[in-house]
Amino acid sequence: EIVLTQSPATLSLSPGERATLSCRASQNLRTYLAWYQQKPGQAPRLLIYDTSNRASGIPARFSGSGSGADFTLTISSLEPEDFAVYYCQQRSLWPLTFGGGTKVEIK
Amino acid sequence: QVQLEESGGGVVQPGGSLTLSCATSGFTFRTSGMHWVRQAPGKGLEWVAFIRYDGSTEHYADSVKGRFTVSRDNSKSTVYLQVSNLRPEDTAVYFCAKDSNYSPNWFDPWGQGTLVTVSS
């Protein structure tokens, strides 16, 4: 099973700051990585798929990069609604797996 | 718009069984793969199961293999998850999710989830 390790576990930032979230895989994923956002009491929402493609309706301040085993989600300037938990997920091999999540909290 | 609505959760004793349902609308269900993902209270996401659009292929997480069964009824646009031989560690919100339109095995969108609590 492919293990995804997200860091940091918690990121404390202020609105307007840049957020950089990391996801490291135990094997080469090529570009088969996605990012999801989850707010308290809500279902997750797909943000980025295939490493760098924004899903429909996702603002341009969200961007994804990387390849192989190292991936990054960047939020260029945090808006109040961006404070949430973010998960990476791989589809390179079954079983599909998620990272443990990064919580972006207000500093 | 695409809608997914889970039901069937509840409190069940260890060793018990339940059938979860996910009723869908707003898209061509019979051409879409479907997934179940769960989230234990205060924890992260765990993918559970997948069923191909025609029901011909299923995949499961190792943690549920042999105890959970995914199925679908394309005439009712509904996917099911039979959960049996339940353990306390199966306590979670169970979400159904549609295979994304972008490429397979991304989850988009998700339902709101149904809570399964395994407790004596």
Interface residues (C-beta under 8 A of the other chain):
Chain A: E1 A34 Y36 Q38 Q42 A43 P44 R45 L46 Y49 D50 N53 A55 Y87 Q89 R91 W94 P95 L96 T97 F98 G99 G100 G101
Chain B: H35 V37 G44 L45 E46 W47 F50 H59 Y60 A61 D62 F95 S100 Y102 S103 P104 N105 W106 F107 D108 P109 W110 G111 Q112 G113
